[in-house]
Amino acid sequence: MSQFHSLDAAALDQLFVQARTYNSFSGEVDDDTLHRLYDLLKLGPTAANSTPARFVFVRSAEAKARLAPTLDAGNRDKTIAAPVTVIVAYDLDFHHKLPLLFPHVDARAWFEGPVMEKRFIPAMRNSSLQGAYLMLAARSLGLDCGPMSGFDNAKVDAEFFAGTQWKSNFLVNLGKGDPSSIFPRSPRLSFDEACRIE
């Protein structure tokens, strides 16, 4: 039997019910918080413990200046002003780490071969999961999130990942969210519209 129990309403509010996507942030996010954030998110499950996500915490003025030209106009100002922007990326050579991460079988062999055929989908799928874990971990540490697309992936990759097999997936702004920057919560599909029990 699991040692865990349902979270209380306050915890569920912080993670889901009252959590929102913010467009304006304040505060600072220090190194210790970023380390704590990663130490939580890295524990989330991925296929064969492959953990293909890679994270770049864009915080300095110099790094923000490099990121700015890659952003769509509607995302530029809010992203440059955010305390930290996380580039959630994936490593197409993630399988090289599998002898360490999944040592009880030769999992690396499962992903050998052409990149697009063998590794792109697992890398994209599992890095997306890890990006979601990042947001839940951030919320659990009292941070607010602003996940987004709206940037030029090729430009981000050229600026931040040249010479590697890392590719950008999406961005997440982090900080203390300004409640005046959010819109009313949009509708969600009902259980019957989105789910089936068979």
Buried (B, 14 or more C-beta within 10 A) or exposed (E): EEEEEEEEEEEEEBBEEEBBBBBBBEBEBEEEBBEBBBEBBBEBEBBBBBBBBBBBBBBEEEBBEBBBEBBEEEBBEBBBBBBBBBBBBBBBBBBEBBEEBBEEEEBBEBBEEEEEEBBBEBBBBBBBBBBBBBBBBBBBBEBBBBBBEEBBBEBBBEBBBEEEBBBBBBBBBBBBBBEEBBEEEEEEEEEEEEEEEE
